[in-house]
Amino acid sequence: MTSFPPPSTSEPVKREEQARDLCLRLLTVRARTRAELETRLTDRGFPDEVSTRVLDRLVEVGLLDDAAFAQEWVRTRRVNAGKGKRALAVELRKKGVDADVIAETLDSVDAGEWRVRAEELVAGKLRRENLDDEVKVTRRLVGLLARRGYNQGMAFDVVKTQLAQERERRSV
């Protein structure tokens, strides 16, 4: 009768090291949320208890922070992609960020900053538009802002203001 050696006590330690190495490699590429790393570890077949221990340790040492991730995500996506509140909330939810953290992060951005960014987007597009059909231009620009997650009231107000400024600029 063949006897198998008893399971190695170093096996769980080895799996934990592998999970930690995977997380560190992923975090080297870009910041990630706890949920993203948890998903990757699960996809790779790591047991939940190993994932939890590794992720808790990463949080403990400060390498994993969903609030900091959300702050940076909102800052870069707002500035570089011109995203509005609604679109950013959806993106953060998909990344697994807690709803309270999302709300706190989005509320930390001044309302005036959202408007300034919307005005910049509209002004950039408006310079290339033919103002003969203002209804069509308004529809296009409000649609642009809506797709980027700005609320409808602000979008119409920004477009109306920017259209008036552009008409004035062109008449001079």
C-alpha positions as CSV (number, residue, x, y, z in Angstrom):
1,M,0.0,0.0,0.0
2,T,1.4,3.4,-1.0
3,S,1.4,6.1,1.6
4,F,1.3,9.7,0.6
5,P,3.4,12.2,2.5
6,P,1.4,14.4,4.8
7,P,0.4,17.8,3.4
8,S,3.1,20.3,3.7
9,T,2.6,23.0,6.3
10,S,4.4,25.4,4.0
11,E,1.8,25.0,1.3
12,P,-0.6,27.7,2.7
13,V,2.4,30.0,3.2
14,K,3.5,29.4,-0.4
15,R,0.0,30.3,-1.7
16,E,0.0,33.4,0.4
17,E,3.3,34.5,-1.0
18,Q,2.1,33.8,-4.5
19,A,-1.1,35.9,-3.9
20,R,1.0,38.7,-2.4
21,D,3.4,38.7,-5.4
22,L,0.4,38.8,-7.8
23,C,-1.1,41.7,-6.0
24,L,2.2,43.6,-5.9
25,R,2.7,43.1,-9.6
26,L,-0.7,44.4,-10.3
27,L,-0.2,47.4,-8.0
28,T,3.1,48.2,-9.8
29,V,1.2,48.7,-13.1
30,R,-1.4,51.0,-11.6
31,A,-3.4,51.6,-8.4
32,R,-6.3,49.2,-7.9
33,T,-9.2,48.8,-5.5
34,R,-9.5,46.0,-3.0
35,A,-12.4,44.5,-5.1
36,E,-10.3,44.5,-8.3
37,L,-7.5,42.6,-6.5
38,E,-9.9,40.3,-4.8
39,T,-11.5,39.4,-8.2
40,R,-8.0,38.7,-9.7
41,L,-7.1,36.5,-6.8
42,T,-10.3,34.6,-7.1
43,D,-9.9,34.2,-10.9
44,R,-6.5,32.7,-10.2
45,G,-8.0,30.2,-7.8
46,F,-6.7,31.5,-4.5
47,P,-8.8,30.5,-1.5
48,D,-10.8,33.3,0.1
49,E,-9.0,33.2,3.4
50,V,-5.6,33.6,1.7
51,S,-7.0,36.5,-0.3
52,T,-8.4,38.2,2.8
53,R,-5.1,37.8,4.7
54,V,-3.0,39.2,1.8
55,L,-5.4,42.1,1.1
56,D,-5.7,43.0,4.8
57,R,-2.0,43.1,5.0
58,L,-1.7,45.4,1.9
59,V,-4.3,47.7,3.5
60,E,-2.4,47.7,6.8
61,V,0.9,48.7,5.2
62,G,-0.8,51.4,3.1
63,L,-0.4,49.9,-0.4
64,L,-4.1,49.4,-0.8
65,D,-6.5,52.3,-0.1
66,D,-9.9,52.6,-1.8
67,A,-10.4,56.1,-0.7
68,A,-7.1,57.3,-2.1
69,F,-7.7,55.4,-5.3
70,A,-11.1,57.1,-5.6
71,Q,-9.6,60.5,-5.1
72,E,-6.9,60.0,-7.7
73,W,-9.4,58.4,-10.1
74,V,-11.8,61.3,-9.9
75,R,-9.0,63.9,-10.3
76,T,-7.4,62.3,-13.3
77,R,-10.6,61.3,-15.1
78,R,-12.2,64.7,-14.5
79,V,-9.2,66.6,-15.8
80,N,-8.0,64.3,-18.6
81,A,-11.3,62.9,-19.9
82,G,-13.7,65.6,-18.8
83,K,-15.9,63.2,-16.9
84,G,-18.8,64.5,-14.8
85,K,-20.1,63.3,-11.5
86,R,-22.5,60.7,-12.8
87,A,-20.0,59.0,-15.1
88,L,-17.3,58.9,-12.4
89,A,-19.7,57.4,-9.9
90,V,-20.5,54.6,-12.4
91,E,-16.8,54.0,-13.1
92,L,-16.0,53.8,-9.4
93,R,-18.9,51.5,-8.7
94,K,-17.6,49.2,-11.4
95,K,-14.2,49.2,-9.8
96,G,-15.8,48.0,-6.5
97,V,-15.5,51.2,-4.5
98,D,-17.9,51.5,-1.6
99,A,-20.9,53.9,-2.2
100,D,-20.0,56.0,0.9
101,V,-16.5,56.5,-0.4
102,I,-17.8,57.4,-3.8
103,A,-20.2,60.0,-2.4
104,E,-17.6,61.5,-0.2
105,T,-15.0,61.7,-3.0
106,L,-17.4,63.3,-5.5
107,D,-18.7,65.7,-2.9
108,S,-15.1,66.8,-2.1
109,V,-14.9,68.4,-5.6
110,D,-16.2,71.9,-5.6
111,A,-19.3,72.4,-7.8
112,G,-17.6,75.3,-9.5
113,E,-14.8,73.0,-10.7
114,W,-17.4,70.7,-12.4
115,R,-18.9,73.7,-14.2
116,V,-15.5,75.1,-15.3
117,R,-14.5,71.7,-16.8
118,A,-17.9,71.5,-18.6
119,E,-17.3,75.1,-20.0
120,E,-13.9,74.1,-21.2
121,L,-15.2,71.1,-23.0
122,V,-18.0,73.1,-24.7
123,A,-15.8,76.0,-25.6
124,G,-13.3,73.6,-27.3
125,K,-16.0,72.0,-29.4
126,L,-17.9,75.2,-30.1
127,R,-15.0,76.9,-31.9
128,R,-15.3,74.3,-34.6
129,E,-19.1,74.5,-34.9
130,N,-21.1,76.3,-37.5
131,L,-23.5,78.5,-35.6
132,D,-26.1,78.7,-38.4
133,D,-28.3,76.1,-36.7
134,E,-28.1,76.8,-33.0
135,V,-30.7,74.1,-32.1
136,K,-28.5,71.5,-33.7
137,V,-25.4,72.8,-32.1
138,T,-27.1,73.0,-28.7
139,R,-28.3,69.4,-29.0
140,R,-24.9,68.2,-29.9
141,L,-23.1,70.0,-27.1
142,V,-25.7,69.0,-24.4
143,G,-25.4,65.4,-25.7
144,L,-21.6,65.7,-25.3
145,L,-21.9,66.7,-21.7
146,A,-24.6,64.2,-21.0
147,R,-22.4,61.3,-22.3
148,R,-19.6,62.5,-20.0
149,G,-21.9,62.4,-17.0
150,Y,-22.9,66.1,-16.4
151,N,-26.5,66.8,-15.3
152,Q,-28.9,68.1,-17.8
153,G,-29.6,71.4,-16.1
154,M,-25.9,72.4,-15.9
155,A,-25.4,71.2,-19.5
156,F,-28.1,73.4,-20.9
157,D,-26.9,76.4,-18.9
158,V,-23.3,75.9,-19.8
159,V,-24.1,75.5,-23.5
160,K,-26.4,78.5,-23.6
161,T,-23.7,80.7,-21.9
162,Q,-21.0,79.5,-24.1
163,L,-23.1,79.9,-27.3
164,A,-23.7,83.6,-26.3
165,Q,-20.0,84.1,-25.7
166,E,-19.0,82.5,-29.0
167,R,-21.6,84.6,-30.9
168,E,-20.2,87.7,-29.3
169,R,-16.6,86.6,-30.1
170,R,-17.4,86.0,-33.7
171,S,-19.2,89.3,-34.2
172,V,-16.2,91.3,-33.2
